Amino acid sequence: MSALILRNPATEAVVAELPHATVEDMDAAIVRAAAAGDAWRTVSPADRNRLLRRFADTVAAHADELAELETRNMGMPIGSSRWCANAVADTLHYFAGAVEKHAGSTIPVAGGVDMTFHEPLGVVGLITPWNFPMLIASWKLGPALAAGNTVVLKPAEITPLTSIRLGELALEAGLPEGVLNVVVGPGSTVGWRLVEHPLVRKVAFTGSTVVGKRLMQGCADQVKRLTLELGGKSANIVFADADLEKAAAAAPGAVFDNSGQDCCSRSRVLVQRSVFDEFLEKFVAAAAAWKVGDPMDTATAMGPLVTADHLARVLAYSRDLQPVFTGEVPDGPGYWHPVMIAVADDMSPVACREEIFGPVAMVIPFDDEADAVRICNDSEYGLSGSVWTRDGARALRVVRAMEAGTISVNSNSSVRYATPFGGFKQSGLGREHSMHVLDHYTELKNVFISTE
């Protein structure tokens, strides 16, 4: 069996060698999860709450360890990795609290009493991406486990180390064996087995739209539940009446955070024509202040891209641009791409339409409110977005007209574990986070009891 070699994106040094799991390994994990399911679903809500809180506390106690592991495996700046590790604990705590709050209802009917129950699905397959490995794993683990399901987690091959560690920490915290299983292997074989295997009742996937479409086709053959959080090409809309200083200062983080490897990246910056030059000048100045370098340095704002292959993909987009600003990158080894800002007259350039997944911002002018909405919605994606304006009525009109699932006003934040997150159009199906997500991990059962 060939080994999976993982490299530090900043140094290209080998950080780990792992065996590739096989389809037989995945089958064994699925069977383990199914065998553990009968006991896990009958654990009392209070006890499941306590176990998940213990898991969350164990993660918090190992936050620094997880952060360093994430940074060395994925290249994320250590400050961001520490934030992610603590956010994993917070997410698990939130869903621990949800265990006893996802209640059914009674419905008034003639001749008896009618009630509903939220029943666990059984074995759930979770397929997570390489860009926020442990964070997005927790988004799926939290509700899946809280709802009483058992889990097989298939992390991205190139960044699996924190997911493996989460599986170990779950056992340390007292989760029964078989409840959380982690299998590392190719998506095309090991991951696809989650789609094919009849014991897996649901697949939850975060990744590319191309792969999401294939999973949707595969799950259709079994009428298998599926939720998808896919690509994005989000718009950051800046009106002339906005606080330009604040909007420009926030714009680099909306595109360059995690080296642009973020499906919520506001990589299309739409600016009203009357303030276009002023905003662009401020945006460039803010981008120039971003420190790109050693991700283990707490002062670093942006690290490398994740692999040499991904760097080549991003360069295929950026090398044809004529940027108005290009930042600097370190000399020597590592998969470095500079911060880059380019201007486009409209949505025709490929870099304005396709998800680059790198630190490249395209700035596009618009004339008025209707023009801004038109440009924003001229995309096959609809995940996130922002609107910057001091006019509250305008903000409300625009956000209602935007074809996107997660929008911020005078802010570029997208994700909170207590609020629903997901996209329109080809950005996905279903939602992550909040109490809403528990509906995706349960079956709604209706029971009528006659009183006649």
C-alpha positions as CSV (number, residue, x, y, z in Angstrom):
1,M,0.0,0.0,0.0
2,S,1.4,3.4,-1.0
3,A,2.0,6.0,1.7
4,L,0.2,9.4,1.8
5,I,3.0,12.0,2.3
6,L,1.9,15.3,3.8
7,R,4.1,18.4,3.5
8,N,4.2,21.6,5.4
9,P,3.1,24.2,2.8
10,A,5.4,26.9,4.2
11,T,8.6,24.8,4.1
12,E,7.8,21.7,1.9
13,A,9.1,19.5,4.7
14,V,7.4,16.2,5.3
15,V,5.2,16.4,8.4
16,A,3.6,13.0,8.3
17,E,3.3,9.8,6.3
18,L,0.0,7.9,6.5
19,P,-1.3,4.7,4.9
20,H,-4.0,5.1,2.3
21,A,-7.2,3.6,3.6
22,T,-9.0,1.2,1.3
23,V,-12.6,0.6,0.4
24,E,-12.4,-2.4,2.8
25,D,-11.2,-0.1,5.6
26,M,-14.2,2.2,4.9
27,D,-16.6,-0.7,4.9
28,A,-15.2,-1.8,8.3
29,A,-15.7,1.7,9.7
30,I,-19.3,1.8,8.5
31,V,-20.1,-1.5,10.1
32,R,-18.5,-0.3,13.4
33,A,-20.6,2.8,13.2
34,A,-23.8,0.8,12.5
35,A,-23.0,-1.6,15.4
36,A,-22.5,1.4,17.8
37,G,-25.7,3.1,16.6
38,D,-28.3,1.2,18.7
39,A,-26.6,2.0,21.9
40,W,-25.8,5.6,21.0
41,R,-29.3,6.6,20.0
42,T,-30.7,5.3,23.3
43,V,-28.3,7.3,25.4
44,S,-30.4,9.7,27.4
45,P,-30.4,13.3,26.2
46,A,-28.8,14.5,29.5
47,D,-26.0,11.9,29.2
48,R,-25.4,12.7,25.5
49,N,-25.3,16.4,26.4
50,R,-22.6,15.6,29.1
51,L,-20.5,13.5,26.8
52,L,-20.5,16.1,24.0
53,R,-19.6,18.8,26.6
54,R,-16.8,16.6,27.8
55,F,-15.7,16.3,24.2
56,A,-15.8,20.1,23.8
57,D,-13.8,20.6,27.0
58,T,-11.2,18.1,25.9
59,V,-10.8,19.9,22.5
60,A,-10.4,23.2,24.4
61,A,-7.7,21.7,26.6
62,H,-5.8,20.6,23.5
63,A,-6.4,23.8,21.5
64,D,-2.8,24.8,21.2
65,E,-1.8,21.3,20.0
66,L,-4.6,21.3,17.4
67,A,-3.7,24.7,16.2
68,E,0.0,23.9,15.6
69,L,-1.0,20.6,13.9
70,E,-3.4,22.6,11.6
71,T,-0.8,25.2,10.7
72,R,1.9,22.7,9.9
73,N,-0.4,20.5,7.8
74,M,-2.5,23.2,6.1
75,G,-0.4,26.5,6.2
76,M,-3.1,28.6,8.0
77,P,-1.5,31.3,10.2
78,I,-1.2,30.2,13.8
79,G,-3.5,32.9,15.1
80,S,-6.3,31.7,12.8
81,S,-5.6,28.1,13.7
82,R,-6.0,28.9,17.4
83,W,-9.3,30.7,16.7
84,C,-10.5,27.6,14.8
85,A,-9.5,25.2,17.6
86,N,-11.5,27.2,20.1
87,A,-14.4,27.6,17.7
88,V,-14.5,23.8,17.4
89,A,-15.0,23.6,21.2
90,D,-17.6,26.3,21.1
91,T,-19.5,24.5,18.2
92,L,-19.5,21.2,20.1
93,H,-20.8,23.0,23.3
94,Y,-23.6,24.6,21.3
95,F,-24.8,21.3,19.9
96,A,-24.4,19.6,23.2
97,G,-26.9,22.1,24.5
98,A,-29.2,21.4,21.5
99,V,-29.6,17.8,22.4
100,E,-32.4,18.5,24.8
101,K,-33.9,21.3,22.8
102,H,-34.7,19.7,19.4
103,A,-38.2,18.9,20.4
104,G,-41.2,17.4,18.6
105,S,-44.7,18.8,18.8
106,T,-48.3,17.9,19.5
107,I,-50.9,18.7,16.8
108,P,-54.6,19.1,17.5
109,V,-56.6,16.6,15.6
110,A,-60.0,15.0,15.9
111,G,-60.4,11.7,17.7
112,G,-57.0,11.5,19.4
113,V,-53.6,12.9,20.0
114,D,-51.0,13.5,17.3
115,M,-47.3,14.0,18.0
116,T,-44.0,14.2,16.2
117,F,-40.5,12.8,17.0
118,H,-37.1,13.6,15.6
119,E,-35.5,10.2,15.1
120,P,-31.8,9.7,14.3
121,L,-31.0,8.7,10.8
122,G,-28.3,6.0,11.7
123,V,-24.9,6.1,10.1
124,V,-23.9,9.5,8.6
125,G,-21.0,10.0,6.3
126,L,-19.2,13.3,6.6
127,I,-16.9,14.5,3.8
128,T,-14.9,17.6,4.8
129,P,-12.6,19.9,2.8
130,W,-8.9,20.8,3.1
131,N,-9.2,24.5,3.7
132,F,-10.7,24.6,7.3
133,P,-10.2,21.0,8.3
134,M,-11.0,20.8,12.0
135,L,-13.5,23.7,12.0
136,I,-15.8,22.3,9.2
137,A,-15.5,18.8,10.7
138,S,-17.0,20.2,13.9
139,W,-19.8,21.9,12.0
140,K,-20.9,18.4,10.9
141,L,-19.9,16.3,13.9
142,G,-21.8,18.5,16.4
143,P,-25.3,18.2,15.0
144,A,-24.8,14.6,13.7
145,L,-23.8,13.3,17.1
146,A,-26.3,15.5,19.0
147,A,-29.1,14.1,17.0
148,G,-28.1,10.5,18.0
149,N,-26.4,9.4,14.8
150,T,-23.1,7.6,14.5
151,V,-20.5,9.1,12.2
152,V,-17.8,8.1,9.6
153,L,-15.7,11.2,8.9
154,K,-13.7,11.3,5.7
155,P,-11.4,14.3,5.8
156,A,-9.5,15.7,2.8
157,E,-6.5,13.5,2.1
158,I,-4.1,16.5,2.1
159,T,-5.1,17.9,5.5
160,P,-6.4,15.0,7.7
161,L,-4.2,15.4,10.8
162,T,-6.5,17.5,13.0
163,S,-9.5,15.3,12.1
164,I,-7.6,12.2,13.2
165,R,-6.7,13.9,16.4
166,L,-10.4,14.9,17.0
167,G,-11.3,11.2,16.7
168,E,-8.7,10.4,19.4
169,L,-9.9,13.2,21.6
170,A,-13.5,12.0,21.3
171,L,-12.4,8.6,22.7
172,E,-10.5,10.4,25.5
173,A,-13.6,12.3,26.4
174,G,-15.6,9.1,26.8
175,L,-17.6,8.8,23.5
176,P,-18.2,5.1,23.0
177,E,-16.0,3.3,20.4
178,G,-17.6,3.3,17.0
179,V,-19.6,6.4,17.5
180,L,-17.0,8.6,15.7
181,N,-14.8,6.9,13.1
182,V,-12.2,8.7,10.9
183,V,-11.0,7.2,7.6
184,V,-8.4,8.8,5.5
185,G,-8.2,7.9,1.8
186,P,-9.0,9.0,-1.7
187,G,-12.4,10.7,-2.3
188,S,-12.9,8.8,-5.5
189,T,-12.8,5.4,-3.8
190,V,-13.0,5.7,0.0
191,G,-15.2,8.8,0.0
192,W,-17.5,7.4,-2.8
193,R,-18.1,4.3,-0.6
194,L,-20.1,6.5,1.7
195,V,-22.4,7.2,-1.2
196,E,-22.7,3.6,-2.3
197,H,-22.9,1.8,1.1
198,P,-26.5,1.0,2.1
199,L,-25.9,1.3,5.8
200,V,-25.0,5.0,5.3
201,R,-28.2,7.0,5.5
202,K,-26.9,10.4,4.8
203,V,-23.9,12.2,3.3
204,A,-22.9,15.7,4.3
205,F,-20.3,17.3,2.0
206,T,-18.3,20.5,1.9
207,G,-16.2,21.0,-1.2
208,S,-16.3,21.9,-4.9
209,T,-19.5,22.2,-6.9
210,V,-18.1,19.8,-9.4
211,V,-17.8,17.0,-6.8
212,G,-21.0,18.0,-5.2
213,K,-22.9,17.3,-8.4
214,R,-21.4,13.8,-8.6
215,L,-22.4,13.0,-5.1
216,M,-25.9,14.2,-5.8
217,Q,-26.2,11.9,-8.7
218,G,-24.8,9.0,-6.6
219,C,-27.1,9.6,-3.7
220,A,-30.1,9.8,-6.0
221,D,-29.8,6.1,-6.9
222,Q,-30.5,5.2,-3.2
223,V,-32.8,8.2,-2.4
224,K,-30.0,9.0,0.2
225,R,-30.1,12.2,2.1
226,L,-27.5,14.7,1.1
227,T,-26.5,18.2,2.2
228,L,-24.0,20.2,0.2
229,E,-21.9,23.3,1.0
230,L,-20.2,24.1,-2.2
231,G,-18.3,26.9,-4.0
232,G,-18.8,30.6,-4.0
233,K,-17.9,33.8,-5.8
234,S,-19.3,36.3,-3.3
235,A,-19.8,40.0,-3.8
236,N,-18.7,42.8,-1.4
237,I,-20.9,45.7,-2.4
238,V,-19.7,49.2,-1.4
239,F,-22.0,52.1,-1.9
240,A,-20.9,55.7,-2.1
241,D,-22.5,56.6,1.3
242,A,-20.6,53.8,3.1
243,D,-17.9,54.4,5.7
244,L,-15.1,54.0,3.1
245,E,-12.4,53.8,5.7
246,K,-14.0,50.9,7.5
247,A,-15.1,49.1,4.3
248,A,-11.6,49.4,2.8
249,A,-9.9,48.3,6.0
250,A,-12.1,45.2,6.2
251,A,-11.9,44.3,2.5
252,P,-8.5,42.5,2.6
253,G,-9.6,40.1,5.3
254,A,-12.7,39.3,3.3
255,V,-10.6,38.1,0.3
256,F,-7.1,37.2,1.6
257,D,-7.9,35.5,4.9
258,N,-6.7,31.9,4.8
259,S,-4.9,32.8,1.6
260,G,-8.2,33.2,-0.2
261,Q,-8.9,29.5,0.3
262,D,-12.4,30.2,1.6
263,C,-15.7,29.5,-0.1
264,C,-17.1,32.7,1.6
265,S,-14.3,34.9,0.1
266,R,-15.7,38.3,-1.0
267,S,-13.5,38.1,-4.1
268,R,-15.8,40.3,-6.2
269,V,-15.6,43.8,-4.8
270,L,-18.3,46.0,-6.3
271,V,-17.8,49.7,-5.8
272,Q,-20.1,52.6,-6.8
273,R,-18.5,54.5,-9.6
274,S,-18.5,57.9,-7.9
275,V,-16.2,56.6,-5.1
276,F,-14.4,53.9,-7.1
277,D,-10.9,55.6,-7.2
278,E,-11.1,56.7,-3.6
279,F,-12.0,53.3,-2.3
280,L,-9.5,51.5,-4.5
281,E,-6.7,53.6,-3.2
282,K,-7.7,52.8,0.4
283,F,-8.1,49.1,-0.4
284,V,-4.6,48.9,-1.9
285,A,-3.1,50.6,1.1
286,A,-4.9,48.2,3.4
287,A,-3.7,45.2,1.4
288,A,-0.1,46.4,1.3
289,A,-0.1,46.2,5.1
290,W,-0.9,42.5,5.1
291,K,2.1,40.5,6.3
292,V,2.7,37.4,4.2
293,G,5.1,34.9,5.7
294,D,5.8,32.2,8.3
295,P,2.5,30.9,9.4
296,M,3.9,30.0,12.8
297,D,4.6,33.7,13.5
298,T,1.7,35.3,15.3
299,A,2.2,38.5,13.4
300,T,1.6,36.8,10.0
301,A,-1.7,37.7,8.3
302,M,-1.4,35.3,5.4
303,G,0.5,32.1,4.8
304,P,1.1,29.9,1.8
305,L,-1.4,28.0,-0.4
306,V,-2.0,24.4,0.6
307,T,-0.1,22.5,-2.1
308,A,2.1,23.0,-5.2
309,D,-0.8,21.7,-7.3
310,H,-3.2,24.3,-5.9
311,L,-0.6,27.1,-6.3
312,A,-0.3,26.1,-10.0
313,R,-4.1,26.3,-10.3
314,V,-4.3,29.8,-8.8
315,L,-1.4,31.0,-10.9
316,A,-3.3,29.8,-14.0
317,Y,-5.9,32.5,-13.2
318,S,-3.7,35.2,-11.9
319,R,-0.9,35.2,-14.4
320,D,-3.2,36.6,-17.1
321,L,-4.3,39.5,-15.0
322,Q,-2.9,43.1,-15.0
323,P,-3.1,43.8,-11.3
324,V,-3.2,47.3,-9.8
325,F,-1.4,45.8,-6.8
326,T,0.7,42.8,-6.2
327,G,2.2,42.1,-2.7
328,E,5.4,40.4,-1.8
329,V,6.1,36.8,-0.8
330,P,9.0,35.1,1.0
331,D,11.9,33.7,-0.9
332,G,12.8,30.1,-0.7
333,P,10.6,27.0,-0.3
334,G,6.8,27.0,0.2
335,Y,3.7,27.4,-2.0
336,W,3.5,31.2,-1.9
337,H,1.1,33.4,-3.9
338,P,1.1,37.2,-3.4
339,V,-1.9,39.3,-2.4
340,M,-3.3,40.6,-5.7
341,I,-5.9,43.3,-6.7
342,A,-7.1,43.7,-10.2
343,V,-9.8,45.9,-11.8
344,A,-12.5,44.7,-14.3
345,D,-15.1,46.8,-16.2
346,D,-17.7,44.1,-15.9
347,M,-18.2,40.4,-15.2
348,S,-16.7,39.1,-18.5
349,P,-13.2,38.1,-17.3
350,V,-12.9,34.5,-16.2
351,A,-11.4,35.7,-12.9
352,C,-14.7,37.4,-12.1
353,R,-16.8,34.4,-12.8
354,E,-14.9,31.3,-11.5
355,E,-13.9,30.5,-8.0
356,I,-10.1,31.1,-7.9
357,F,-9.7,30.0,-4.2
358,G,-6.6,32.1,-3.8
359,P,-5.7,35.7,-2.7
360,V,-7.0,37.5,-5.8
361,A,-9.6,40.3,-5.6
362,M,-11.4,41.6,-8.6
363,V,-12.8,45.2,-8.2
364,I,-15.7,46.1,-10.4
365,P,-17.6,49.5,-10.7
366,F,-21.3,49.9,-10.6
367,D,-23.6,52.8,-11.2
368,D,-26.6,52.5,-8.9
369,E,-28.5,50.1,-6.6
370,A,-30.1,48.1,-9.5
371,D,-26.7,47.8,-11.2
372,A,-25.1,46.5,-8.1
373,V,-27.8,43.8,-7.6
374,R,-27.5,42.8,-11.3
375,I,-23.8,42.4,-11.1
376,C,-24.0,40.6,-7.8
377,N,-26.5,38.0,-9.1
378,D,-24.7,37.5,-12.4
379,S,-23.1,34.3,-11.0
380,E,-23.9,30.7,-10.8
381,Y,-23.0,30.8,-7.1
382,G,-24.8,32.4,-4.2
383,L,-23.1,31.6,-0.9
384,S,-22.2,34.8,1.0
385,G,-21.9,38.5,0.5
386,S,-21.7,42.0,2.1
387,V,-23.4,45.3,1.7
388,W,-21.7,48.6,2.9
389,T,-24.0,51.6,3.2
390,R,-25.3,54.0,5.9
391,D,-28.8,53.9,4.4
392,G,-30.7,51.3,6.3
393,A,-33.6,51.1,3.9
394,R,-31.2,50.5,1.0
395,A,-29.4,47.8,2.9
396,L,-32.6,46.0,3.5
397,R,-33.7,46.3,-0.2
398,V,-30.4,45.1,-1.5
399,V,-30.0,42.1,0.9
400,R,-33.5,40.9,0.0
401,A,-32.6,41.2,-3.7
402,M,-29.3,39.4,-3.5
403,E,-29.3,35.7,-4.4
404,A,-27.1,34.5,-1.6
405,G,-27.7,32.6,1.6
406,T,-25.5,34.4,4.1
407,I,-25.2,38.2,4.0
408,S,-23.7,40.8,6.3
409,V,-24.3,44.6,6.3
410,N,-21.3,46.8,7.2
411,S,-19.4,43.6,8.0
412,N,-17.8,40.7,6.2
413,S,-18.5,38.0,8.6
414,S,-20.3,34.9,7.4
415,V,-20.4,32.1,9.9
416,R,-21.8,31.8,13.5
417,Y,-22.7,28.5,15.0
418,A,-26.0,29.8,16.3
419,T,-27.2,31.1,12.9
420,P,-28.0,29.1,9.7
421,F,-25.3,29.0,7.0
422,G,-25.6,27.9,3.4
423,G,-26.0,29.0,-0.2
424,F,-28.4,29.6,-3.1
425,K,-28.0,28.2,-6.6
426,Q,-24.9,26.1,-7.2
427,S,-23.5,27.0,-3.8
428,G,-25.3,24.1,-2.2
429,L,-28.3,22.4,-0.6
430,G,-29.3,22.6,3.0
431,R,-27.8,24.5,5.9
432,E,-25.1,24.2,8.5
433,H,-25.3,25.5,12.0
434,S,-28.2,26.7,14.3
435,M,-31.1,24.6,15.4
436,H,-32.2,24.3,11.8
437,V,-29.4,21.9,10.9
438,L,-30.7,19.3,13.2
439,D,-33.6,18.7,10.8
440,H,-31.0,17.6,8.3
441,Y,-29.7,14.9,10.7
442,T,-33.1,13.5,11.8
443,E,-36.2,11.9,10.4
444,L,-39.5,13.5,11.3
445,K,-41.8,10.8,12.6
446,N,-45.5,11.4,13.1
447,V,-47.6,9.3,15.6
448,F,-51.4,9.4,16.0
449,I,-52.9,7.9,19.1
450,S,-56.7,7.4,19.1
451,T,-58.6,8.3,22.2
452,E,-61.9,6.8,21.0
